[in-house]
């Protein structure tokens, strides 16, 4: 369903373009280089609005789907880990009224008007879980980069709490921004983005590179029947393909909305930048995000695995 916080006059979700997959080169729309983009977003609740934009963007990229795992018809219990503003959990509950959906997050920022089969809990997912073992049919994890110290152990914990035959799915955006034509320059804010997050991750002991490592780590945890997809997402409206252009519009809006919240504390409190240095970097990043001559893109990883079914139950 469409969010009131979505970019204005954005095209409706369409079928995913194969150009978004793998290493395919995205064709540039030369006319877009003459376009003008104006940022006009309110300053209050920017980060929560960015999360809602990200939710809508990911749903569009996934062909208007909330998940990719082959869940089947009977999904009794669902856990949404790191649920943020709760949009995914609410929409899953709306679309699956027979499922019991729990969203868990450190922050109580979810709305109070929710479906009767949905509830939210405030908890630290890095601590011991209080849920029973073999309890959930589906555990959904999304945009948890920089939040987990040991992903293999986290996937093992998720597997412990999902039923035999149940699924764990992780959707994660990469922190790496690049281009195929050299328009993302060495030393630019976009190019430095991953380096900054890597340095912050090293400081806090929680990687921002899980998008790149998740498929290998989810296998290492013991999940089977792995489904893996790496999706190329343009940043901005420079692609010629109309579907990819729409993806890029959403990503740019999401990035601009959440830019300061993503990096300001890491730059100043953890890396020791002055406030002025951090603001200068943010200014450069905003300029690059809105420059139609920069043909940047990033990746999104979608990986899911199934808890093995014991031989005597199969």
C-alpha positions, 0 to 999 in steps of 0.5 A: 500500500502506498505511504503518505510519505512517498515521493510525490507523483512517483510511478506505481510499483511495476515488474522488476527489471532484469537489469537490476540483477547481477552485474548488468550495466544500466543504460543512462538516460541522457535527457535526465542530465538536464533535470533539476531536483529540489529537496524539500523535506521537513526536519522533524522525524526525518529518520522515521520518515526515511525508514518508511521511505525505505520500506516502500522502496524495498517493497517496490523493488521486490515486485510489491512483495513483503518477502521472497521465501516460499512460506506456503499457506500456513504461517502461524507465527512471524517475528520481524526483527529490528522492525523500526517504524513497524510498517513491514509487520503491520502490512504483513499482519493486514495481508495475513489475518490468520498470522500472529505477527510480533515486531521487536526493536530497541525503540518504541516508535511504532504506531498505536493503531495496528491490526489485532494480530500484530504487536510490538515489543521493545527489546535488545535482539543481541541479548537472549531471546525470551521466545520459545525454541521452534516457535516461529514459522518465519523470521524477517530481518531487514536493515540491521547493518551495524547492529549485530556483533556476530552475524553467524551467531545471530542467524543460529539464534534465529534458526533456534527459534524458527520451527523445523521447515520454517524460514529466516529471511534477511534483506540488507542494503549495501554501504558500497556506492560505485558506478560503471562509468567512473562518475563516482570519483575517488575521494568523493563523498559517495566513494568514501561512504563505505570507508566511513561506515567500515571505520565506524563498524570497527570502532563499535564492533558491528560490521556495516558490510553484512550485505556482502557477507550474509549469504555465506554466513547464513549457510555457515549458521546451518540453514539450508535451501538457501535462496539468494538474490543480489539486486543492483539499485541506481541512485537517482533518476539517471537510468533509461529503463523506467523501472530502474529510474523509479527505483533510483528516485525512491533510493535518492529520496530515502538517502536524502531524508536519512542522510544526516541521521545515518552518519552525523553521530558516527562522524563526530562522536566516534571518528572525531570529526568536528561538527563543521567537517561533518556538515561539509561532508553532508553538503558534498553528499547531498550535492552528489546525490542530486547530480544527474551526471553521477551514475551511481548505484548500490546493491541490495541483498535478499537471502533466505534459508530454511531450518532443516527438518529432522529425518524422522519428521520429513 
